[in-house]
């Protein structure tokens, strides 16, 4: 669900001509630091997202996600969001409440 939420948020921002925020994407996904790093690494490995990187800190004992100004979605990420049957199941599970939350997140991002 994290990947779906992040990609949906980033795409909604792009459609609204708003630069997506990695911090807001994490907020939209409601992910803790560990899950966030795992999801971002997965999206990067699959070629679904761009603009961020996962940094492994041996002294912290866990990875963190870099905080550049933006996170992006690739064409493959857009196709994955649109065509993947599991993503459609997640969208149906999350329902209208998540869809209604996206414009609020985009507006909050625009206000940054």
N, C-alpha and C positions, 0 to 999 in steps of 0.2 A: 504494500500500500504506500510505503514511503516514496518509492520511485514514481508511482503514478501521481501522487500529490505534488512532488517536486516538478515533474515534467509539465503537469497541467498548469501549475502556477507560472512557470517560466514561459510557456506558450501564451497564456492569458496576458502576461506583461508584454510580450512581443507584439501581440495583436493590438494592444492598446498603445503601442509606441512608447512603452515605459521600460527602462533598463532594469531587468530583474536583479534582486539582491539575494546573495547567498544566505544571509542571515534570515531574510523573510522566507526564503524557500525552506530553510530548516524549521522555522516557526510553522509554516503551512503543513509540513510533514509531521509536526509534533514528535520530533525524534530527539532522543538524548544524544550526547556527543559520540558515543560508540556506534550507535545505529546510523547516525548521520554520516560518519566517516565511512562505514561499510557501504552504505547506499551510494554515496558519491563515488567511491572507488569502483563499485559495480557499474554505475552509469558511465564512468570514464572508460573502463575496460571494454564495455559493449559499444562504445562510440555514440552514446545517447546524449551526452552533455559535454560542454566545454567551459573553459574559463576559470576553473578551480583545480586544485590539486590536493591530494591527501599527503600529509607530511608525517612521517613516523618519528616520534621522539622517544629515544631510548630512556632518557631520564624521567619522562612522564609515564612511561610504560604503556602508552596508548597513542593511536594516531589522532591527528587533528586535521581539520580542513582549512586550507588557506582562506583568507578573507579578502579576496580582490573585490573590486567594486561590483562585479557582476558574475552571474552564472548564465550560461547559454544553453540552448537546445539545438542539436544538430538536425539535419533533415532525417537522418535515421531515427533520432529520438521522436520526431513528429510522427513518422510512419509507425513506430512502435506504439506510440500512444493511441493512434487512430486504428491500427489494424490488428494488434495483438489481442487474441481472444481473452487472455487473462486480464489485460488492462480493461477491457470492456466489462468483465465481471467485477473488477474492483470499482469501476465507475458506477455500476448498478448498485453495488453494495453500499457505497458512500452516499449515493442518492443526491437529491436536490440540495441538501444542506451544504455539502462541500461546494457544489456548483455556485450556490448563492454566496459562499464565503470568498470565492475568487475575486470578484470585483472590489470587495473590501480590502483584500490583501494588495491588489494592484494599486488602489488609491493610496493606501498606507505607504507603499513603496514609492509612489510618485511624490509623496510629501517629504520623503527623506532628503 
